[in-house]
Amino acid sequence: MNYLDSLYWIHERSKFGIKPGVKRMEWMLEQFNNPQDKIRGIHIGGTNGKGSTVAYLRTALVENGYDIGTFTSPFIEIFNERISLNGIPITNDEIVQLVERVKPICEALESDTELGAATEFEIITTMMFLYFGEIRPVDFVIIEAGLGIKNDSTNVFEPVLSILTSIGLDHTDILGTTYLDIAKDKSAIIKPNTPVIYSVKNDDALKYVRDYALEQNAKPIELDREIIIISQDDEFTYRYKDYELETIVLNMLGEHQKENASLAITALLELNEADIIDLDFNKMIDGIESVNWTGRIEQVREQPLMVIDGAHNNESVEALIDTIKHYYGREKIDILFSAIKGKPISSMINKLNEIASQFYLADFDFPKALAKEEIAEEIKLDNIKFIDDYVHFIENYKGDGLIITGSLYFISEVKAKTKFN
């Protein structure tokens, strides 16, 4: 197989959709002698903020001299970035090598068991565990969960520490329709006797997470209780236990990024106190301040202003709106929007309308993508126009400012197809 054949085989498995449960993962990993048991992993789950928190942790640890693997999803620019080593995507040849190892096991799963076919995400997760557990061992692997936690493909290893970035109403058709329902699923990231750091706003969800952590004898470390952020303009002060770190200024914009960075800092301090790492605080802060994460409040053009953001649910839309107002001083701005099925389109659009001069709706090439006409049917606004060729629209945009948002999958395609100048 070559690289393109390998990608085709992986993506072709998307036809099997989402199949919650870990039995297929456990069976496949057992055929490889359980490489997931050979890693030192940090598990990160949550509705929003997972990718940024991974980036803060990875960069700080690399700055401190550690070899760090990461597993993230979805990819924004190239597929290989989902499995990265010290922030660099693995090579095309390594993808081929992994597929050649994993493909016969997937075929045996179908032919020799009654567990059914492996999904695309299960295959990629298996590739990651095989890579870091056997082919290229590292000091730590930072693993971002996919959908939920309890039945997510990543939930098959014992982490040294867990982080729950947030709980929001997303994937409600699978995880449940209330914050408490979703908290019950995502709290599966909490493992016995393993510290868990979390940022949960909803009262019902917060109580459940806290109580479950105590039940598991997992040290609960809570934002706004144990962890305190004092924010002032672009900078913030971080406080935890006897630690006080002042004048932290992030490259990543938004109050939510201060929270994500604080979760990462707390994780690093906990690992340091447990003698799992030897932490240079100056290198930690330098690394965290330097982080950029593609597709998250990413300014791709200055004149006219153009920002890409993968906001894909109500909570991330609210964070986007707050950032545009606070950091860019914009009360109104044009919005190019597209999204996938299963998202709260009506409420997302209504929230964005608070800052929208004009909505432009577009189609993009993804199996679950909504047609622009389907999006329009869900909303009742006058300031909507259809765009047939979003690439031409972006490259010739002459307005006062544009946000491109609605889906990480959409902005991934935008970045692949569009030349920003």
N, C-alpha and C positions, 0 to 999 in steps of 0.2 A: 504494500500500500504506500502511496505517497501522501503528502500533507493534505491535499484537497480531498482525496479519497477518504482520509481519516475524518476530516471535518464533516464531509457528507454523511458518513456512517453515524457520527455522533448526532448531528442535527436531525437526521432521518428518524431517530428514536423519539423525537418530539411528538410523533403521531400517537404515542402511548399516553400522552398527557401527563397529568399530575396524579400519582397514586400514593397517597399517604401510607406510611408504615416503614419499618426498618428491617423486616425479615429478609427482603431481597438483598439489601445491603449486607446484612450479617452473613448470609450464605456466600455471597461473592467474596467478601473479605476473608472468610474462612478458607477459601480456596487459595488465597495468597498468604496463608499463615498469619492472618490478622495484623497487617502492618499498622493499623490504627493504634495498636497497643504499644508500639515502639516509639511514638512521638511524645514530646512534651507540648501540649496544646493549650491554647487559650480560646474559649468558645464565646462568640459574640452573637447575640440575637437581639431582636427588637423590630418594631415597625419601621422606624426611621433612624438614621444616624449610624448604622452599622459600618458602612464603607468608610466614612470619615474616621470613626473610632479605630478601625483597623489601620488606617493610614497613620494616625497619630502614634499608635503603639509601635507599628513597624519601624517608622522613621526614628523614634527615640531609641529603640533597641539596637538598630543598625548603627546609629551614632555612638552607642556605647560598645560597639565592637562585636555584637552578636550576629550570627547567621540566622536569618529569619525567612521562613516560608509563609506565604499568605494564600488563602483561598477566598475569592470574592465572586459575587454575581450581581447583575449580569455584567458582561464585558461592555466597555464603552467604545474602544477603538479597535482592538484586535482580540480574537478569541483567547489567545495564549495568556492574556493578562489574568485570567481567572486563576491560574496557578503560577505564582510568581516567586522569585527568589531574590530577596533583598530589594524588592520593588521592580525587578526586571522580569518580564514574562519569560517563561521557559521557551526553548527553541522549537521550531517546526519539527526538527528531527526527533526531539523528545516527545512531542505529541504523537508522532507516528509510532515510536517505540512503545508508548503507553497503550495506544489503541491496539497494537498487535498483541499485547499481553492481555488486555481486558476483553477484547472481542470474543475469543473462544469461551471465556468464562461466562459471558452474557448469553452466548448461544447455548451453553450447557444449562444455564439457569432455566431457559425456556423448555429445553428438550428433556431434562432429567428431573425437574421438580414441578410442583403444581403451584409455584409462587407467581408465575406469569412473567412477562417480559420486563426487563429493566427499563426505566425511563431515562431520558437524556440527562437529567440532573443526577440521578443515581450513578450513571456511568462516569460523569465528570468527577463526582465526589470520590468514587472508587479510584480513578486515575490519580487524584490528589493524594489519597492515603498511601497508595502504592509508591508514588514518587517520593514523598517525604519520609515514609516509613522504611523504604528499602533502597530505592535508586539513589536518592540524594538526601541523606539525613541532614538535619539542621538543628540549631540550638532550640528553637521554638517554632511552632506553626500556629499562626493566628487564623482561626477558621470562622468565617461568616456563615451563619445559618441561612437557609433558603426561605422556606415558607413555614412559619411557626417554629416550634422546637420539638414537641412531643413525638411527632411522626415524621420529622425531617431527616433526610438522608445523612446529615452531619451528626446526628445525635447517637453516635455509636462508639464514642471514645470518652475517656475519663480526663477532663481538663484539670490543669493545675489551678485555674481561676476562671470564673465566668463573668460576663458582662451582659446586662440587659439594658439596652439603650433607651427603649421607650415601648409603650403599648398604645396602639391606636386602632381605629376601626378600619382594618384593611383585610382583604381575603375573608370577608365575613361569611361567604358561602361555604368555606371549609373550616375556619377556626371558630365560628360562632358570631352572634350578632351583637353582643354586649362586651364592654371592656372587661368584665369579670370572666366571661367565656374565654376571651383571648388571653387573659392573664393565666388562666388555668392551663392553657396549652403552652404558653411561652415560659411558664415557671418550671417546665421540665428541664430548662437549662441549669437549674439549681441541683447540684450533686452533693451527696452527704459529705460533711466535713471539708467542703471546698468553698472558699470565699466567693461571694457574689456581690458585684457592684451594680447598682441599678438606678435608673432615672424613670420613675413612673409618676404621672400626674393625677390620674383618675383615682379618687379615694377608694372605691371598691377594689380596683385592681391593685393599688398600693398595699392595702391591708392584706390581700391574699398573698402577694409576693413576700411581704415581710413575715407573715405567719408561717408560710411554707418553708422559708429559709430557716427559721428557728426550729421548725419541726425536723428538718434535715440536718440540724446541727451545722448549718452552713453560715459562716459569719456574714450577716447582712450589712452592707455598706451603702447608705442611701443618700442620693443627692438631695440637698436642702435640709438634711438632718445631720448626718456625719460630715458630708462634704458641703462646704459653703463657697459660693461664688459672689464676689463683690465686683459688679460691672460698672465701668465708667468709660463712656465713649468707646474707643476702639480697644481699650485694654481691660484687663481684669486682674483681681487678686484671688488667689486660690487658698483655701484653708481646709485642713484635715488633721485631726489630732493636734500635735504640736507643730505641724508644718504650716508655714505661711510663705507663699511664693507670690511676689508682687510684680506688677507691671508686665504681665504676659500679654504680648501683642501677636495675634494670629494672622497669617496670610489669608486663612479661610474666613469669609465674612459671615456675620450673623450671630445673634445671641445663642442660638442652638449649637453653634460650633464651640462656643465657650463651654457649654455643658458637655459636649462630646469629648473635648480635650481634657476636661476635668475628670471624666470617667477613666480616660487613658492614664492620666497622671496618677490617679489613685491606684490603678492596677499596678503600675510600675513601683510605687512606694510599697505596696503590699508584697510584691515579689522580692523587693529589696530587703524588707524586714524579715521575710521568711528565709533569707540567704539563698534564694533561688537565682537571683542575679546580683551583680555588683554594680551599683548605679552611680554614675557621675551626674549630679543634678544639673550642672551647667550644660552638659551635652544633651541631657533629656529635654531641657527647655529649648535649647537651640534647635533640636530636631523637631519638636512639636510646633514651634513658631514658624518653621520653614515649610510646613506641609501645604501642598496643593492637591486637590482631588478633582480629577476631571469630571465635568458634568454637574458639579455642585456650585451654584452661584459662580459660574465660570464666565468671565468677561472675555468675549472672543473678538470684539471690535470696540474701538473707542469712539469713533465718529462715523456715523451715529452710534450711540451706545447700543451694544448687542450683548445679551446675557443668556447663557444656556443653563438650565437647571432641570434636574430630573424629578421634580415634585410630581408625585403620582397618587397622593391621597390627601385628605383634608388637613392633616397635621403638617405635612411637608409644604403644602400650599400656603398655610398660615405663616410658616417660617420664611418662605420666599417673599411674601407680601411685606412682612416686617422688615426684612433685609433691604428690599428695594426702597422702602420709605426711609429707613434709618441711615443706611450707608450711601445710597445714591440720591437721596432727597427728592425722589420722584413721587408725586401724587397720582400721576396718570402716565401710562406707557402702553404701546401696542403689544399684543400677545399673539404669538403663533402657537396653536395648540393642537395636539393629537393625543390619543390615549388608547388603551387596550380594554377589552371587555372585563367586566367584573369590578370596575372602579366606580366610586361615587361621583359620576360625571357632573350631575346637576349641582351638587353642593360645591364641588371644586370650581366649576365655572362661576357660580354665584359669588364665591369668595373672591376669585380673581377679578370679577367685575368691579370690585372696589377700587382697583387701580387701572382698569382697562380703558384705554381710549377707544381701541378697536380690536375685536377678536378676528383672527384669521384661522380658519379650520382647514386642516390638511389630511390627506391619507398618507400612510407609509406601509412598507412591505414587511408585514409580520403576521404570523398565522392568527393571532388573537386581536389584531388591530381593528378598531372601530372605523367604519367609513365616516367621512365628515358629515354626511347626511344623517347618519345614526346619532352622532353627537348633537347635531342641531335639533333633532327631534326631542331631546331631553331637556332643552333649555328654551326659555322664552325671553330673548333679548333682541334688541333692534340693531346693536352694533356688531353684527356678525357678517363676515364675508367668507366665501369659499376660495381656496387656493388650489389650482390644479397642478402646479409645478412649484413645490416649495423651494427647491434649489434655486431656480431662477428668481423667485420672490426674494429670498434671503440675499443672494449675490447682487441684486439690483435695488435693495431696500434703501429708500432715501428719507424715511420719516425721522421723528425725533428720538425714537428709542424703541427697542424690540426685545421682548423676552420670548424664548423658545422653550416650551415646557409641556408637561402632561404625562410623560412616560420616559423612563430610562431607556427603553427600547427605541423610542422615537428619537431621542437626542443622540443615541448611538448611531443610528442611520444618518441623521443630519451631519454628524461629524465626519462620517465616512464619505459622504457624497458632496459636501459643500466646501468651497474655498472661501475662507474668511479673509477680508483685507481691510 
